[in-house]
Amino acid sequence: MHAKRLTSMPQVEREYVNLKRDYENSQMRYRELKAKQMEAEVGQQLEKERKGERFSLIDPPQLPENRSSPIASRFSCWASSCRLVAAWVMRLLQKVLTRLYAVHPASPPLSAQRPWP
């Protein structure tokens, strides 16, 4: 009888290791589920507390009595005329600057000219 017990020990030990592993896995799964449940309860509690913070419209928006489009059209006209004047000034400035700093290929550079013969 004692010999029979000794031969069955490795099998019992394997079963014990398997049971212990399954128990640890079950405990870990329980902790995960418990954490999810607590997270859901916290979210539910926050939703209950936020009921007073919701935005509700007391007075609906009203249309303006006077139209504002004439002011916009005046501004648009003014902006267009300013753009035209700016373009004209830039073109004039470009012409003046090109005449001032134009290099004439017929005349030699100043360093090549001698002041006396």
C-alpha positions in Angstrom: 0.0 0.0 0.0 2.8 2.3 0.8 4.5 1.6 -2.5 1.3 2.3 -4.4 1.1 5.8 -2.7 4.7 6.5 -3.7 4.1 5.7 -7.3 1.0 7.9 -7.5 2.8 11.0 -5.9 4.0 12.5 -9.2 0.5 12.4 -10.7 -1.0 14.0 -7.6 1.7 16.7 -7.7 0.9 17.4 -11.4 -2.8 17.7 -10.6 -2.0 20.0 -7.6 0.2 22.3 -9.9 -2.6 22.4 -12.5 -5.2 23.2 -9.8 -3.0 25.9 -8.3 -2.4 27.5 -11.8 -6.2 27.4 -12.6 -6.9 29.0 -9.2 -4.3 31.8 -9.8 -5.8 32.4 -13.3 -9.3 32.6 -11.8 -8.2 35.1 -9.2 -6.5 37.3 -11.8 -9.7 37.2 -13.9 -11.8 38.1 -10.9 -9.6 41.1 -10.1 -9.9 42.3 -13.7 -13.7 41.9 -13.7 -13.9 43.7 -10.3 -11.8 46.6 -11.6 -14.1 46.9 -14.7 -17.1 46.9 -12.5 -15.7 49.6 -10.2 -14.8 51.7 -13.3 -18.3 51.3 -14.6 -19.8 52.4 -11.3 -17.6 55.4 -11.1 -18.7 56.4 -14.7 -22.3 55.9 -13.7 -21.9 58.1 -10.7 -20.2 60.8 -12.8 -23.1 60.8 -15.2 -25.6 61.3 -12.3 -23.6 64.2 -11.0 -23.4 65.9 -14.4 -27.1 66.2 -14.8 -27.0 69.7 -13.4 -24.2 70.7 -15.7 -26.0 70.1 -19.0 -26.6 73.0 -21.2 -30.2 73.9 -21.9 -31.4 76.7 -24.2 -33.5 79.2 -22.3 -34.2 81.7 -25.0 -34.1 80.8 -28.7 -31.9 83.0 -31.0 -33.5 85.9 -32.7 -32.8 87.2 -36.2 -31.4 90.7 -36.4 -33.8 93.5 -37.4 -31.4 95.3 -39.7 -29.4 93.5 -42.4 -25.6 94.0 -42.2 -24.8 93.2 -45.9 -24.5 96.8 -47.1 -21.6 97.3 -44.7 -20.0 94.2 -46.0 -20.4 95.3 -49.6 -18.8 98.7 -48.7 -15.9 97.0 -47.0 -15.5 94.7 -50.0 -15.4 97.7 -52.4 -13.0 99.6 -50.2 -10.7 96.6 -50.0 -10.7 96.1 -53.8 -9.8 99.7 -54.4 -7.0 99.5 -51.9 -5.6 96.4 -53.6 -5.7 98.3 -57.0 -3.9 101.3 -55.5 -1.3 99.0 -53.9 -0.7 97.2 -57.1 -0.3 100.5 -59.0 2.2 101.8 -56.4 4.2 98.6 -56.6 4.3 98.7 -60.4 5.5 102.3 -60.3 8.1 101.6 -57.7 9.4 98.7 -59.7 9.8 100.9 -62.8 11.6 103.6 -60.9 13.9 101.1 -59.2 14.8 99.3 -62.5 15.7 102.6 -64.1 17.8 103.6 -61.2 19.7 100.4 -60.9 19.8 99.4 -64.5 23.1 98.2 -65.8 23.9 99.4 -69.3 26.1 97.0 -71.2 27.5 99.7 -73.5 29.3 101.6 -70.7 32.3 99.9 -68.9 32.2 99.6 -65.2 33.5 102.5 -63.1 36.5 100.6 -62.0 37.7 100.2 -65.6 37.5 103.9 -66.4 40.5 106.1 -65.7 39.9 109.5 -64.3 42.8 111.0 -66.4 44.0 110.1 -69.9 
